[in-house]
Amino acid sequence: MGVDPGTVVMGFGIIKVTGKKAELMLMDHLLLNKYDSHALRLKKIFERSIQLIETYLPDEIALEAPFYGKNVQSMLKLGRAQGVVMAAALSRDIPVVEYSPKKVKMAITGNGNASKEQVAGMIKTLMNLKVLPEKWDDSDALAVALCHWYNRNNQQGNSTYSGWKSFVKNNPGRVK
């Protein structure tokens, strides 16, 4: 399960891996802007995370790590949202891993500086979706899940990629 934590929108993506194939189980988001209280938003994130865990029983949860932008308060809020998802996972003994946005983008597009539109486009291609995801948070969360799967495969002795051309060359069935 991949999560793009946020206190306005939290994206989540769940894949089922069978052999060398990832199947999309769920890609969606939780809208939180209707709640005025930050504490209530965190509660809703926790409740939805527990619900997803109990429904889909993920083996692992991968999170996009918060990054420092221009606003320290925003980063703190994102860190809290991430912590709540971590707490939900850990309360069910599910391992948690984090990936920087650059690492996720690199894993999905071959470019660590890719735009959200490029990530969403690759998610559409990789998962054979008919349309682009509704929100960038949805595709970002699924990208985190796929990044984790790719990373686990690489740790099991598969090659790493130096860029997009190398990725395409070594994955002819995954890229169209």
OpenMM code with the backbone's topology and positions (N, CA, C; nanometers):
from openmm import Vec3, app, unit

residues = "MET GLY VAL ASP PRO GLY THR VAL VAL MET GLY PHE GLY ILE ILE LYS VAL THR GLY LYS LYS ALA GLU LEU MET LEU MET ASP HIS LEU LEU LEU ASN LYS TYR ASP SER HIS ALA LEU ARG LEU LYS LYS ILE PHE GLU ARG SER ILE GLN LEU ILE GLU THR TYR LEU PRO ASP GLU ILE ALA LEU GLU ALA PRO PHE TYR GLY LYS ASN VAL GLN SER MET LEU LYS LEU GLY ARG ALA GLN GLY VAL VAL MET ALA ALA ALA LEU SER ARG ASP ILE PRO VAL VAL GLU TYR SER PRO LYS LYS VAL LYS MET ALA ILE THR GLY ASN GLY ASN ALA SER LYS GLU GLN VAL ALA GLY MET ILE LYS THR LEU MET ASN LEU LYS VAL LEU PRO GLU LYS TRP ASP ASP SER ASP ALA LEU ALA VAL ALA LEU CYS HIS TRP TYR ASN ARG ASN ASN GLN GLN GLY ASN SER THR TYR SER GLY TRP LYS SER PHE VAL LYS ASN ASN PRO GLY ARG VAL LYS".split()
positions = [
    Vec3(0.0850, -0.1168, 0.0000),
    Vec3(0.0000, 0.0000, 0.0000),
    Vec3(0.0898, 0.1234, 0.0000),
    Vec3(0.0599, 0.2163, -0.0870),
    Vec3(0.1331, 0.3415, -0.0930),
    Vec3(0.0444, 0.4558, -0.0473),
    Vec3(0.1034, 0.5507, 0.0248),
    Vec3(0.0274, 0.6643, 0.0760),
    Vec3(0.1028, 0.7935, 0.0471),
    Vec3(0.0287, 0.8903, -0.0039),
    Vec3(0.0779, 1.0269, -0.0183),
    Vec3(0.0078, 1.1074, 0.0902),
    Vec3(0.0718, 1.1206, 0.2071),
    Vec3(0.0030, 1.1842, 0.3196),
    Vec3(-0.0186, 1.3324, 0.2970),
    Vec3(-0.1304, 1.3799, 0.3456),
    Vec3(-0.1609, 1.5215, 0.3382),
    Vec3(-0.2737, 1.5536, 0.4326),
    Vec3(-0.2830, 1.6786, 0.4747),
    Vec3(-0.3896, 1.7175, 0.5658),
    Vec3(-0.5059, 1.7854, 0.4934),
    Vec3(-0.4935, 1.8020, 0.3627),
    Vec3(-0.6050, 1.8509, 0.2814),
    Vec3(-0.6557, 1.7364, 0.1942),
    Vec3(-0.5630, 1.6654, 0.1310),
    Vec3(-0.5951, 1.5461, 0.0530),
    Vec3(-0.4904, 1.4405, 0.0854),
    Vec3(-0.5365, 1.3203, 0.1182),
    Vec3(-0.4457, 1.2072, 0.1376),
    Vec3(-0.4743, 1.1073, 0.0261),
    Vec3(-0.3724, 1.0787, -0.0547),
    Vec3(-0.3873, 0.9806, -0.1601),
    Vec3(-0.3431, 0.8442, -0.1113),
    Vec3(-0.4057, 0.7382, -0.1661),
    Vec3(-0.3620, 0.6036, -0.1331),
    Vec3(-0.3787, 0.5139, -0.2548),
    Vec3(-0.2857, 0.4206, -0.2670),
    Vec3(-0.2877, 0.3252, -0.3766),
    Vec3(-0.2490, 0.1886, -0.3247),
    Vec3(-0.3231, 0.0887, -0.3669),
    Vec3(-0.2970, -0.0472, -0.3208),
    Vec3(-0.2780, -0.1364, -0.4431),
    Vec3(-0.1671, -0.2098, -0.4411),
    Vec3(-0.1397, -0.3046, -0.5491),
    Vec3(-0.1317, -0.4454, -0.4911),
    Vec3(-0.1638, -0.5415, -0.5764),
    Vec3(-0.1472, -0.6821, -0.5426),
    Vec3(-0.0389, -0.7348, -0.6352),
    Vec3(0.0655, -0.7888, -0.5757),
    Vec3(0.1781, -0.8379, -0.6539),
    Vec3(0.1703, -0.9903, -0.6611),
    Vec3(0.1709, -1.0403, -0.7832),
    Vec3(0.1739, -1.1831, -0.8075),
    Vec3(0.2897, -1.2093, -0.9025),
    Vec3(0.3929, -1.2754, -0.8519),
    Vec3(0.5118, -1.2984, -0.9338),
    Vec3(0.5754, -1.1666, -0.9710),
    Vec3(0.5832, -1.1404, -1.1023),
    Vec3(0.6442, -1.0163, -1.1509),
    Vec3(0.5401, -0.9179, -1.2021),
    Vec3(0.4169, -0.9357, -1.1577),
    Vec3(0.3078, -0.8504, -1.2064),
    Vec3(0.2378, -0.7814, -1.0900),
    Vec3(0.2160, -0.6514, -1.1066),
    Vec3(0.1419, -0.5727, -1.0079),
    Vec3(0.0036, -0.5424, -1.0636),
    Vec3(-0.0969, -0.5693, -0.9834),
    Vec3(-0.2354, -0.5442, -1.0229),
    Vec3(-0.2923, -0.4346, -0.9341),
    Vec3(-0.3608, -0.3398, -0.9944),
    Vec3(-0.4224, -0.2314, -0.9196),
    Vec3(-0.5428, -0.2838, -0.8426),
    Vec3(-0.5414, -0.2638, -0.7117),
    Vec3(-0.6544, -0.3013, -0.6277),
    Vec3(-0.7402, -0.1775, -0.5974),
    Vec3(-0.6730, -0.0661, -0.5680),
    Vec3(-0.7447, 0.0555, -0.5314),
    Vec3(-0.6536, 0.1752, -0.5489),
    Vec3(-0.7110, 0.2820, -0.6007),
    Vec3(-0.6415, 0.4099, -0.6080),
    Vec3(-0.7474, 0.5165, -0.5811),
    Vec3(-0.7286, 0.5923, -0.4742),
    Vec3(-0.8309, 0.6889, -0.4361),
    Vec3(-0.7685, 0.7925, -0.3432),
    Vec3(-0.8530, 0.8751, -0.2846),
    Vec3(-0.8058, 0.9792, -0.1940),
    Vec3(-0.9106, 1.0070, -0.0872),
    Vec3(-0.8647, 1.0704, 0.0162),
    Vec3(-0.9505, 1.1145, 0.1254),
    Vec3(-0.9446, 1.2672, 0.1276),
    Vec3(-1.0603, 1.3308, 0.1097),
    Vec3(-1.0670, 1.4768, 0.1139),
    Vec3(-1.0877, 1.5218, 0.2571),
    Vec3(-1.0032, 1.6129, 0.3021),
    Vec3(-1.0067, 1.6558, 0.4415),
    Vec3(-1.0358, 1.8038, 0.4586),
    Vec3(-1.0508, 1.8772, 0.3491),
    Vec3(-1.0683, 2.0223, 0.3587),
    Vec3(-1.2010, 2.0631, 0.4225),
    Vec3(-1.2947, 1.9709, 0.4361),
    Vec3(-1.4228, 2.0044, 0.4988),
    Vec3(-1.4133, 2.0090, 0.6516),
    Vec3(-1.3008, 1.9627, 0.7063),
    Vec3(-1.2806, 1.9641, 0.8511),
    Vec3(-1.1938, 2.0836, 0.8888),
    Vec3(-1.2440, 2.1665, 0.9783),
    Vec3(-1.1718, 2.2868, 1.0182),
    Vec3(-1.0556, 2.2573, 1.1119),
    Vec3(-1.0715, 2.1596, 1.1972),
    Vec3(-0.9722, 2.1294, 1.2987),
    Vec3(-0.8626, 2.0376, 1.2447),
    Vec3(-0.7378, 2.0773, 1.2674),
    Vec3(-0.6246, 1.9926, 1.2261),
    Vec3(-0.6290, 1.8583, 1.2989),
    Vec3(-0.6647, 1.8617, 1.4258),
    Vec3(-0.6732, 1.7379, 1.5041),
    Vec3(-0.7795, 1.6442, 1.4468),
    Vec3(-0.8924, 1.6983, 1.4049),
    Vec3(-0.9982, 1.6159, 1.3457),
    Vec3(-0.9518, 1.5567, 1.2124),
    Vec3(-0.8766, 1.6328, 1.1359),
    Vec3(-0.8223, 1.5803, 1.0100),
    Vec3(-0.7296, 1.4623, 1.0372),
    Vec3(-0.6457, 1.4752, 1.1387),
    Vec3(-0.5551, 1.3649, 1.1742),
    Vec3(-0.6335, 1.2420, 1.2191),
    Vec3(-0.7411, 1.2636, 1.2929),
    Vec3(-0.8264, 1.1518, 1.3357),
    Vec3(-0.8855, 1.0815, 1.2133),
    Vec3(-0.9342, 1.1577, 1.1166),
    Vec3(-0.9930, 1.1002, 0.9947),
    Vec3(-0.8876, 1.0224, 0.9150),
    Vec3(-0.7653, 1.0749, 0.9093),
    Vec3(-0.6560, 1.0041, 0.8419),
    Vec3(-0.6302, 0.8704, 0.9108),
    Vec3(-0.6261, 0.8719, 1.0429),
    Vec3(-0.6037, 0.7482, 1.1180),
    Vec3(-0.7162, 0.6485, 1.0926),
    Vec3(-0.8401, 0.6933, 1.1011),
    Vec3(-0.9550, 0.6036, 1.0814),
    Vec3(-0.9567, 0.5433, 0.9410),
    Vec3(-0.9298, 0.6264, 0.8396),
    Vec3(-0.9296, 0.5746, 0.7009),
    Vec3(-0.8129, 0.4787, 0.6802),
    Vec3(-0.6986, 0.5082, 0.7394),
    Vec3(-0.5828, 0.4194, 0.7276),
    Vec3(-0.6137, 0.2833, 0.7895),
    Vec3(-0.6722, 0.2831, 0.9074),
    Vec3(-0.7097, 0.1568, 0.9732),
    Vec3(-0.8111, 0.0809, 0.8878),
    Vec3(-0.9079, 0.1524, 0.8325),
    Vec3(-1.0097, 0.0890, 0.7475),
    Vec3(-0.9447, 0.0227, 0.6254),
    Vec3(-0.8527, 0.0926, 0.5604),
    Vec3(-0.7833, 0.0357, 0.4442),
    Vec3(-0.7005, -0.0860, 0.4845),
    Vec3(-0.6326, -0.0765, 0.5966),
    Vec3(-0.5499, -0.1877, 0.6450),
    Vec3(-0.6366, -0.3104, 0.6735),
    Vec3(-0.7479, -0.2887, 0.7403),
    Vec3(-0.8351, -0.4015, 0.7751),
    Vec3(-0.9056, -0.4600, 0.6538),
    Vec3(-0.9298, -0.3796, 0.5525),
    Vec3(-0.9967, -0.4277, 0.4310),
    Vec3(-0.8999, -0.4999, 0.3375),
    Vec3(-0.7818, -0.4420, 0.3145),
    Vec3(-0.6903, -0.4935, 0.2132),
    Vec3(-0.5728, -0.5737, 0.2694),
    Vec3(-0.5501, -0.5679, 0.4003),
    Vec3(-0.4446, -0.6448, 0.4667),
    Vec3(-0.3085, -0.6331, 0.3963),
    Vec3(-0.2576, -0.5116, 0.3810),
    Vec3(-0.1286, -0.4959, 0.3117),
    Vec3(-0.0142, -0.5577, 0.3912),
    Vec3(0.0849, -0.6104, 0.3178),
    Vec3(0.2042, -0.6660, 0.3812),
    Vec3(0.2965, -0.5556, 0.4305),
    Vec3(0.2966, -0.4441, 0.3579),
    Vec3(0.3845, -0.3310, 0.3896),
    Vec3(0.3151, -0.2025, 0.3474),
    Vec3(0.3564, -0.0940, 0.4103),
    Vec3(0.3045, 0.0376, 0.3717),
    Vec3(0.4223, 0.1273, 0.3403),
    Vec3(0.4164, 0.1874, 0.2220),
    Vec3(0.5203, 0.2803, 0.1783),
    Vec3(0.4607, 0.4212, 0.1799),
    Vec3(0.5369, 0.5140, 0.2344),
    Vec3(0.4926, 0.6527, 0.2458),
    Vec3(0.5849, 0.7458, 0.1692),
    Vec3(0.5262, 0.8502, 0.1121),
    Vec3(0.6100, 0.9557, 0.0573),
    Vec3(0.6544, 1.0424, 0.1737),
    Vec3(0.7841, 1.0585, 0.1875),
    Vec3(0.8401, 1.1373, 0.2972),
    Vec3(0.8098, 1.2846, 0.2757),
    Vec3(0.7819, 1.3574, 0.3833),
    Vec3(0.7599, 1.5013, 0.3677),
    Vec3(0.8903, 1.5690, 0.3253),
    Vec3(0.8775, 1.6739, 0.2486),
    Vec3(0.9965, 1.7472, 0.2053),
    Vec3(0.9831, 1.8918, 0.2491),
    Vec3(1.0966, 1.9549, 0.2684),
    Vec3(1.0952, 2.0939, 0.3122),
    Vec3(1.0737, 2.1852, 0.1932),
    Vec3(0.9647, 2.2576, 0.1985),
    Vec3(0.9375, 2.3587, 0.0972),
    Vec3(0.9675, 2.4955, 0.1549),
    Vec3(0.8855, 2.5904, 0.1262),
    Vec3(0.9061, 2.7259, 0.1772),
    Vec3(0.8358, 2.7475, 0.3109),
    Vec3(0.7350, 2.6652, 0.3409),
    Vec3(0.6532, 2.6876, 0.4584),
    Vec3(0.6780, 2.5783, 0.5625),
    Vec3(0.7399, 2.6139, 0.6720),
    Vec3(0.7718, 2.5186, 0.7783),
    Vec3(0.6440, 2.4614, 0.8384),
    Vec3(0.5402, 2.5430, 0.8537),
    Vec3(0.4141, 2.4941, 0.9111),
    Vec3(0.3523, 2.3849, 0.8245),
    Vec3(0.3591, 2.4013, 0.6934),
    Vec3(0.3067, 2.2981, 0.6037),
    Vec3(0.3827, 2.1670, 0.6209),
    Vec3(0.5137, 2.1759, 0.6323),
    Vec3(0.5953, 2.0566, 0.6503),
    Vec3(0.5611, 1.9866, 0.7822),
    Vec3(0.5407, 2.0644, 0.8869),
    Vec3(0.5037, 2.0052, 1.0158),
    Vec3(0.3691, 1.9337, 1.0073),
    Vec3(0.2739, 1.9939, 0.9392),
    Vec3(0.1425, 1.9311, 0.9229),
    Vec3(0.1534, 1.8024, 0.8418),
    Vec3(0.2337, 1.8045, 0.7361),
    Vec3(0.2535, 1.6829, 0.6565),
    Vec3(0.3210, 1.5742, 0.7391),
    Vec3(0.4173, 1.6142, 0.8209),
    Vec3(0.4847, 1.5179, 0.9076),
    Vec3(0.3889, 1.4535, 1.0063),
    Vec3(0.2960, 1.5324, 1.0568),
    Vec3(0.1949, 1.4771, 1.1477),
    Vec3(0.1052, 1.3778, 1.0747),
    Vec3(0.0629, 1.4132, 0.9533),
    Vec3(-0.0216, 1.3225, 0.8745),
    Vec3(0.0531, 1.1920, 0.8479),
    Vec3(0.1795, 1.2033, 0.8119),
    Vec3(0.2605, 1.0843, 0.7882),
    Vec3(0.2719, 1.0015, 0.9159),
    Vec3(0.2932, 1.0674, 1.0293),
    Vec3(0.3046, 0.9978, 1.1567),
    Vec3(0.1781, 0.9232, 1.1938),
    Vec3(0.0626, 0.9812, 1.1621),
    Vec3(-0.0642, 0.9156, 1.1914),
    Vec3(-0.0792, 0.7883, 1.1074),
    Vec3(-0.0421, 0.7946, 0.9798),
    Vec3(-0.0484, 0.6750, 0.8945),
    Vec3(0.0497, 0.5703, 0.9469),
    Vec3(0.1684, 0.6137, 0.9858),
    Vec3(0.2672, 0.5214, 1.0439),
    Vec3(0.2113, 0.4542, 1.1691),
    Vec3(0.1497, 0.5320, 1.2550),
    Vec3(0.0937, 0.4775, 1.3792),
    Vec3(-0.0147, 0.3743, 1.3488),
    Vec3(-0.0986, 0.4032, 1.2496),
    Vec3(-0.2033, 0.3073, 1.2111),
    Vec3(-0.1401, 0.1769, 1.1640),
    Vec3(-0.0377, 0.1869, 1.0792),
    Vec3(0.0296, 0.0670, 1.0276),
    Vec3(0.0982, -0.0093, 1.1403),
    Vec3(0.1719, 0.0612, 1.2216),
    Vec3(0.2474, -0.0036, 1.3278),
    Vec3(0.1559, -0.0646, 1.4341),
    Vec3(0.0358, -0.0067, 1.4514),
    Vec3(-0.0591, -0.0643, 1.5470),
    Vec3(-0.1096, -0.1999, 1.5006),
    Vec3(-0.0907, -0.2295, 1.3720),
    Vec3(-0.1301, -0.3597, 1.3148),
    Vec3(-0.0071, -0.4419, 1.2743),
    Vec3(0.1105, -0.4020, 1.3271),
    Vec3(0.2376, -0.4715, 1.3001),
    Vec3(0.2723, -0.4795, 1.1519),
    Vec3(0.2430, -0.3736, 1.0788),
    Vec3(0.2750, -0.3671, 0.9362),
    Vec3(0.3995, -0.2807, 0.9201),
    Vec3(0.5035, -0.3343, 0.8556),
    Vec3(0.6252, -0.2550, 0.8332),
    Vec3(0.5973, -0.1308, 0.7489),
    Vec3(0.6704, -0.0249, 0.7791),
    Vec3(0.6547, 0.1029, 0.7097),
    Vec3(0.7894, 0.1438, 0.6516),
    Vec3(0.7879, 0.1904, 0.5276),
    Vec3(0.9076, 0.2447, 0.4638),
    Vec3(0.8728, 0.3814, 0.4060),
    Vec3(0.9751, 0.4645, 0.3909),
    Vec3(0.9568, 0.5986, 0.3360),
    Vec3(1.0418, 0.6147, 0.2110),
    Vec3(0.9903, 0.6927, 0.1180),
    Vec3(1.0649, 0.7261, -0.0029),
    Vec3(1.0531, 0.8758, -0.0274),
    Vec3(1.1638, 0.9365, -0.0636),
    Vec3(1.1604, 1.0786, -0.0964),
    Vec3(1.0838, 1.0974, -0.2276),
    Vec3(1.0234, 1.2140, -0.2463),
    Vec3(0.9538, 1.2394, -0.3724),
    Vec3(1.0445, 1.2177, -0.4945),
    Vec3(1.1717, 1.2583, -0.4847),
    Vec3(1.2652, 1.2397, -0.5971),
    Vec3(1.2849, 1.0920, -0.6295),
    Vec3(1.2972, 1.0084, -0.5270),
    Vec3(1.3178, 0.8651, -0.5488),
    Vec3(1.1946, 0.8036, -0.6151),
    Vec3(1.0762, 0.8450, -0.5716),
    Vec3(0.9524, 0.7938, -0.6309),
    Vec3(0.9447, 0.8334, -0.7779),
    Vec3(0.9698, 0.9601, -0.8054),
    Vec3(0.9642, 1.0082, -0.9439),
    Vec3(1.0661, 0.9358, -1.0313),
    Vec3(1.1848, 0.9136, -0.9781),
    Vec3(1.2887, 0.8436, -1.0530),
    Vec3(1.2459, 0.6998, -1.0837),
    Vec3(1.1861, 0.6337, -0.9860),
    Vec3(1.1439, 0.4947, -1.0040),
    Vec3(1.0337, 0.4832, -1.1090),
    Vec3(0.9455, 0.5803, -1.1159),
    Vec3(0.8296, 0.5723, -1.2046),
    Vec3(0.8583, 0.6285, -1.3429),
    Vec3(0.9283, 0.7412, -1.3491),
    Vec3(0.9472, 0.8082, -1.4781),
    Vec3(1.0904, 0.8031, -1.5294),
    Vec3(1.1855, 0.7679, -1.4417),
    Vec3(1.3258, 0.7735, -1.4809),
    Vec3(1.3847, 0.9121, -1.4641),
    Vec3(1.3047, 1.0056, -1.4097),
    Vec3(1.3481, 1.1440, -1.3914),
    Vec3(1.3061, 1.1889, -1.2518),
    Vec3(1.4024, 1.2131, -1.1644),
    Vec3(1.3735, 1.2551, -1.0285),
    Vec3(1.3102, 1.3919, -1.0173),
    Vec3(1.3097, 1.4676, -1.1262),
    Vec3(1.2478, 1.6001, -1.1270),
    Vec3(1.1199, 1.6041, -1.2100),
    Vec3(1.0612, 1.4887, -1.2350),
    Vec3(0.9396, 1.4803, -1.3166),
    Vec3(0.8257, 1.5583, -1.2513),
    Vec3(0.7355, 1.6048, -1.3352),
    Vec3(0.6175, 1.6764, -1.2858),
    Vec3(0.5122, 1.5757, -1.2390),
    Vec3(0.4154, 1.6250, -1.1664),
    Vec3(0.3047, 1.5394, -1.1219),
    Vec3(0.2285, 1.4841, -1.2428),
    Vec3(0.2179, 1.5645, -1.3487),
    Vec3(0.1506, 1.5206, -1.4705),
    Vec3(0.2252, 1.4036, -1.5355),
    Vec3(0.3591, 1.4104, -1.5345),
    Vec3(0.4388, 1.3016, -1.5909),
    Vec3(0.4236, 1.1739, -1.5085),
    Vec3(0.4224, 1.1879, -1.3759),
    Vec3(0.4034, 1.0712, -1.2891),
    Vec3(0.2668, 1.0092, -1.3163),
    Vec3(0.1634, 1.0919, -1.3211),
    Vec3(0.0280, 1.0419, -1.3470),
    Vec3(0.0204, 0.9736, -1.4835),
    Vec3(0.0844, 1.0310, -1.5836),
    Vec3(0.0850, 0.9700, -1.7170),
    Vec3(0.1519, 0.8332, -1.7177),
    Vec3(0.2625, 0.8212, -1.6465),
    Vec3(0.3303, 0.6910, -1.6389),
    Vec3(0.2470, 0.5907, -1.5599),
    Vec3(0.1812, 0.6359, -1.4540),
    Vec3(0.0934, 0.5470, -1.3763),
    Vec3(-0.0172, 0.4951, -1.4675),
    Vec3(-0.0731, 0.5843, -1.5478),
    Vec3(-0.1784, 0.5436, -1.6417),
    Vec3(-0.1263, 0.4354, -1.7355),
    Vec3(-0.0070, 0.4544, -1.7875),
    Vec3(0.0532, 0.3568, -1.8794),
    Vec3(0.0885, 0.2269, -1.8081),
    Vec3(0.1585, 0.2368, -1.6960),
    Vec3(0.2044, 0.1172, -1.6259),
    Vec3(0.0901, 0.0298, -1.5762),
    Vec3(-0.0184, 0.0924, -1.5349),
    Vec3(-0.1305, 0.0175, -1.4780),
    Vec3(-0.2446, -0.0023, -1.5778),
    Vec3(-0.2205, 0.0362, -1.7037),
    Vec3(-0.3203, 0.0204, -1.8102),
    Vec3(-0.4541, 0.0855, -1.7761),
    Vec3(-0.4479, 0.2072, -1.7245),
    Vec3(-0.5700, 0.2806, -1.6909),
    Vec3(-0.6258, 0.3469, -1.8160),
    Vec3(-0.7560, 0.3590, -1.8218),
    Vec3(-0.8194, 0.4229, -1.9376),
    Vec3(-0.8124, 0.5752, -1.9295),
    Vec3(-0.8139, 0.6285, -1.8079),
    Vec3(-0.8077, 0.7739, -1.7886),
    Vec3(-0.7042, 0.8056, -1.6814),
    Vec3(-0.6622, 0.9297, -1.6793),
    Vec3(-0.5703, 0.9748, -1.5745),
    Vec3(-0.6411, 0.9717, -1.4394),
    Vec3(-0.5664, 0.9509, -1.3319),
    Vec3(-0.6272, 0.9543, -1.1989),
    Vec3(-0.6958, 1.0883, -1.1733),
    Vec3(-0.7979, 1.0852, -1.0872),
    Vec3(-0.8768, 1.2051, -1.0580),
    Vec3(-0.7924, 1.3155, -0.9952),
    Vec3(-0.7040, 1.2796, -0.9031),
    Vec3(-0.6194, 1.3775, -0.8346),
    Vec3(-0.4745, 1.3315, -0.8415),
    Vec3(-0.3831, 1.4278, -0.8405),
    Vec3(-0.2406, 1.3937, -0.8431),
    Vec3(-0.2042, 1.3123, -0.7192),
    Vec3(-0.2730, 1.3362, -0.6086),
    Vec3(-0.2452, 1.2628, -0.4849),
    Vec3(-0.2697, 1.1131, -0.5041),
    Vec3(-0.3697, 1.0786, -0.5851),
    Vec3(-0.4003, 0.9376, -0.6134),
    Vec3(-0.2831, 0.8713, -0.6856),
    Vec3(-0.2393, 0.9360, -0.7939),
    Vec3(-0.1297, 0.8776, -0.8720),
    Vec3(0.0012, 0.8828, -0.7949),
    Vec3(0.0220, 0.9848, -0.7137),
    Vec3(0.1434, 0.9917, -0.6315),
    Vec3(0.1475, 0.8745, -0.5331),
    Vec3(0.0340, 0.8435, -0.4711),
    Vec3(0.0293, 0.7324, -0.3749),
    Vec3(0.0550, 0.5991, -0.4438),
    Vec3(-0.0047, 0.5802, -0.5608),
    Vec3(0.0199, 0.4566, -0.6340),
    Vec3(0.1653, 0.4494, -0.6791),
    Vec3(0.2217, 0.5629, -0.7152),
    Vec3(0.3630, 0.5686, -0.7525),
    Vec3(0.4518, 0.5259, -0.6356),
    Vec3(0.4147, 0.5651, -0.5137),
    Vec3(0.4913, 0.5252, -0.3954),
    Vec3(0.4851, 0.3731, -0.3786),
    Vec3(0.3664, 0.3158, -0.3957),
    Vec3(0.3519, 0.1701, -0.3837),
    Vec3(0.4369, 0.0988, -0.4892),
    Vec3(0.4323, 0.1462, -0.6129),
    Vec3(0.5112, 0.0846, -0.7195),
    Vec3(0.6605, 0.1043, -0.6968),
    Vec3(0.6996, 0.2217, -0.6500),
    Vec3(0.8403, 0.2487, -0.6179),
    Vec3(0.8896, 0.1468, -0.5155),
    Vec3(0.8089, 0.1207, -0.4146),
    Vec3(0.8485, 0.0242, -0.3118),
    Vec3(0.8623, -0.1153, -0.3719),
    Vec3(0.7692, -0.1534, -0.4556),
    Vec3(0.7767, -0.2853, -0.5206),
    Vec3(0.9032, -0.2943, -0.6063),
    Vec3(0.9305, -0.1914, -0.6863),
    Vec3(1.0516, -0.1912, -0.7690),
    Vec3(1.1760, -0.1978, -0.6806),
    Vec3(1.1758, -0.1215, -0.5724),
    Vec3(1.2901, -0.1184, -0.4818),
    Vec3(1.3129, -0.2558, -0.4189),
    Vec3(1.2069, -0.3219, -0.3781),
    Vec3(1.2193, -0.4571, -0.3200),
    Vec3(1.2763, -0.5540, -0.4236),
    Vec3(1.2313, -0.5422, -0.5477),
    Vec3(1.2841, -0.6293, -0.6537),
    Vec3(1.4331, -0.6054, -0.6726),
    Vec3(1.4749, -0.4783, -0.6708),
    Vec3(1.6162, -0.4460, -0.6866),
    Vec3(1.6984, -0.5009, -0.5716),
    Vec3(1.6436, -0.4991, -0.4516),
    Vec3(1.7148, -0.5530, -0.3361),
    Vec3(1.7286, -0.7043, -0.3445),
    Vec3(1.6447, -0.7666, -0.4256),
    Vec3(1.6501, -0.9117, -0.4392),
    Vec3(1.7398, -0.9534, -0.5548),
    Vec3(1.8282, -0.8653, -0.5961),
    Vec3(1.9284, -0.9023, -0.6953),
    Vec3(1.9031, -0.8530, -0.8361),
    Vec3(1.7936, -0.7840, -0.8596),
    Vec3(1.7690, -0.7300, -0.9922),
    Vec3(1.8562, -0.6070, -1.0138),
    Vec3(1.8731, -0.5678, -1.1387),
    Vec3(1.9608, -0.4551, -1.1682),
    Vec3(1.8955, -0.3231, -1.1294),
    Vec3(1.9794, -0.2229, -1.1114),
    Vec3(1.9293, -0.0878, -1.0898),
    Vec3(1.9400, -0.0142, -1.2219),
    Vec3(1.8741, 0.1004, -1.2306),
    Vec3(1.8672, 0.1728, -1.3563),
    Vec3(1.9317, 0.3089, -1.3418),
    Vec3(2.0077, 0.3447, -1.4436),
    Vec3(2.0760, 0.4737, -1.4413),
    Vec3(1.9917, 0.5838, -1.5031),
    Vec3(1.8811, 0.5484, -1.5630),
    Vec3(1.7944, 0.6478, -1.6252),
    Vec3(1.6837, 0.5794, -1.7014),
    Vec3(1.6050, 0.6600, -1.7711),
    Vec3(1.4880, 0.6091, -1.8418),
    Vec3(1.5256, 0.5081, -1.9497),
    Vec3(1.6269, 0.5353, -2.0290),
    Vec3(1.6651, 0.4431, -2.1365),
    Vec3(1.7044, 0.3065, -2.0808),
    Vec3(1.7772, 0.3054, -1.9718),
    Vec3(1.8166, 0.1808, -1.9075),
    Vec3(1.6948, 0.1069, -1.8541),
    Vec3(1.6016, 0.1801, -1.7955),
    Vec3(1.4792, 0.1200, -1.7424),
    Vec3(1.4002, 0.0535, -1.8550),
    Vec3(1.3793, 0.1253, -1.9661),
    Vec3(1.3027, 0.0721, -2.0793),
    Vec3(1.3712, -0.0517, -2.1363),
    Vec3(1.5014, -0.0456, -2.1524),
    Vec3(1.5768, -0.1576, -2.2080),
    Vec3(1.5602, -0.2843, -2.1226),
    Vec3(1.5618, -0.2684, -1.9908),
    Vec3(1.5540, -0.3833, -1.9007),
    Vec3(1.4128, -0.4231, -1.8624),
    Vec3(1.3126, -0.3498, -1.9109),
    Vec3(1.1725, -0.3784, -1.8776),
    Vec3(1.0840, -0.3695, -2.0008),
    Vec3(1.1112, -0.4481, -2.1038),
    Vec3(1.0342, -0.4327, -2.2279),
    Vec3(0.8846, -0.4602, -2.2120),
    Vec3(0.8449, -0.5459, -2.1207),
    Vec3(0.7034, -0.5773, -2.1025),
    Vec3(0.6278, -0.4780, -2.0168),
    Vec3(0.7007, -0.3924, -1.9440),
    Vec3(0.6350, -0.2990, -1.8533),
    Vec3(0.6095, -0.1629, -1.9151),
    Vec3(0.6773, -0.1312, -2.0226),
    Vec3(0.6652, 0.0003, -2.0841),
    Vec3(0.6159, -0.0180, -2.2259),
    Vec3(0.5130, 0.0581, -2.2609),
    Vec3(0.4565, 0.0481, -2.3959),
    Vec3(0.4882, 0.1696, -2.4767),
] * unit.nanometer
topology = app.Topology()
chain = topology.addChain("A")
for resn in residues:
    res = topology.addResidue(resn, chain)
    for name in ("N", "CA", "C"):
        topology.addAtom(name, app.Element.getBySymbol(name[0]), res)
